[in-house]
Amino acid sequence: MADTLYTPILEAPKAEGAGDQHMVLNMGPQHPATHGVLRLVLEVDGEIIVRLYPEIGYLHTGIEKTCEAKFYQQVVPMTDRVNYLDPLSNNLCYALAVEKLLGMEIPAKGQWLRVLLAELSRLNSHLIWLGTHAMDIGALTVFLYTFREREEILRLFEALAGQRMMTSYIRIGGVSMDPPLDFMARVQAFILTMPEKIDQYSNLLTGNPIFRNRLKDVGHLSAADAIALGVTGPPLRASGVDFDLRRDMPYSSYEKFQFEVPVSNDCDCWARYVVRLVEMRESVKIIQQALDGMPEGSFSAVDPKVILPDREKMKTQMEALIHHFKIVTEGFAVPAGEVYQGIEAGHGQTGYYVVSDGTAKPYRVHMRYPSFATLQALETMCKGRMLADVVAVIGSIDIVLGEIDR
Amino acid sequence: MSDSLGQEKNLLDKTAVLEGLPDHPALKAILAWSPGSLTDAKFDHGELTLTIVKEQIRAAAQTVQAAGYNFFEDMTAVDWFPSTPRFQLSYHILSHAFKERIRLRVLLQGDDPVVDSITPVWAGANYYEREVFDLFGISFEGHPNQRRILMPDEFVGYPLRKDFPVEGYR
């Protein structure tokens, strides 16, 4: 039986040719720069990283197992909690997967609203990344500014769903309810100020020589390595691979929006910073287009067996009451089959693999989250670099431990 | 060859898929390599599923990789307990060039499930195979570091198997 305190790398012989000067270091699980409970076992030669081994699982809650015991609609709140920085993207990905199984078509308004929210959620996620990443490097000020804007986004979510972080707003079949009357005006007011705010962050960081030197030429990841290791999202595009699911395999009407996909060939932490910053500006553009062209009509599909009835109808019509009762107590059956739905979330490609056996509970829900794969690239990026660069690299790949451990 | 194919007719068995998608790059590559290794095929919800014989999965992965399916996206298992064969492994492979995804599927018997690792083909499969080993107890031959990844090392049992209770053993 293994001693839980030590992993084999600690007992294993050190790298070949290593003399006595190699040291094995534990970084984490409680370390402010690991963005959660990530433990890294590092073998160092002085300040130089020889080997790096991530030890994960501290946040594992068995959420995939729990999903198997829930009705399809009860899984939606679980998805929020996996990646708590980008909740609406998770909701969206799961909803799209189940809708694919059901063969359900979502009305235009619902789809556009989902795009708007997914982009707000991406902004939210990138703002947290920027603030914490800059803070890790030592530029504390930016954190206060990014969290100011993030607060506004969370207020919008609260107005929308009654919850700041665990929104569960995007449901199977559409969204849970119409947004409040002043919601669109508030989003408009917010995104009008956003480009200026992004300039502000950029002014604080881009010209900052310390920030520059800590990121430039640090954490090199070639395109070939990025593809081999399953890296997705901004880190992949910062390695020169021009691929974005929103543009290349559009879902939820993304094909109707015009936006650029930023790509950089520098392959370092700086490139990841630049790519994300441009991505934030593009998100603002997408939100503006969604506001301008928001179609009229219903925000959710019509299927009384799957979607909860309107509250008003439930209290006045027998039929609606029965449907409500049936859905809440028995769930709804989903045709047998398996689907995989991938979306471009803030951190990279999120995917849900849902297997149905024809009952009201999913037979298997597997969540593919980008941080899990990206973490594998950490050793490639840090090998041969200084210990302090590990902090910069972890910040630049923007991992969320909730989605790694699930 | 995008998701828009989803509106087209579903092709539910191997014969229908071979007739319906004669020009599909992955299918062509697999047939050119070893037609006998493809035991079943299915096209539904706009997704192509190719069932590969268990012994050939690494070679099949190399074949589709050479055919342009360059990106290993996801891999997991499904436990069909008490049916046989008990385990299904689903590999999701994406092509950046074709902007399309395929699913490779392998079926495994429940007693002593072992399959070749595809980590030599895509290094990124490493964590995914460790996860399946950890939660389903399926072994991957040729895996560089097959250890539990999410559960503690001394944990007994495989939580995502269907005969493992949701609440755990108390």
Interface residues (C-beta under 8 A of the other chain):
Chain A: M1 A2 T4 T7 P8 I56 G57 H60 G62 E64 K65 T66 E68 A69 K100 L101 I227 A228 L229 G230 V231 V241 F243 D248 M249 P250 Y251 G337 E338 V339 Y340 G342 Q349 G351 Y353 V355 Y363 R364 H366 R368 F372 A373 L375 Q376 D405 R406
Chain B: S2 D3 G6 D44 H45 G46 E47 T49 N70 F71 F72 E73 D74 T76 V78 D79 S90 H92 L94 H96 K99 E100 R101 R103 W122 A123 G124 A125 N126 Y127 Y128 L135 R147 R148 I149 L150 M151 P152 D153 E154 P159 L160 F164 V166
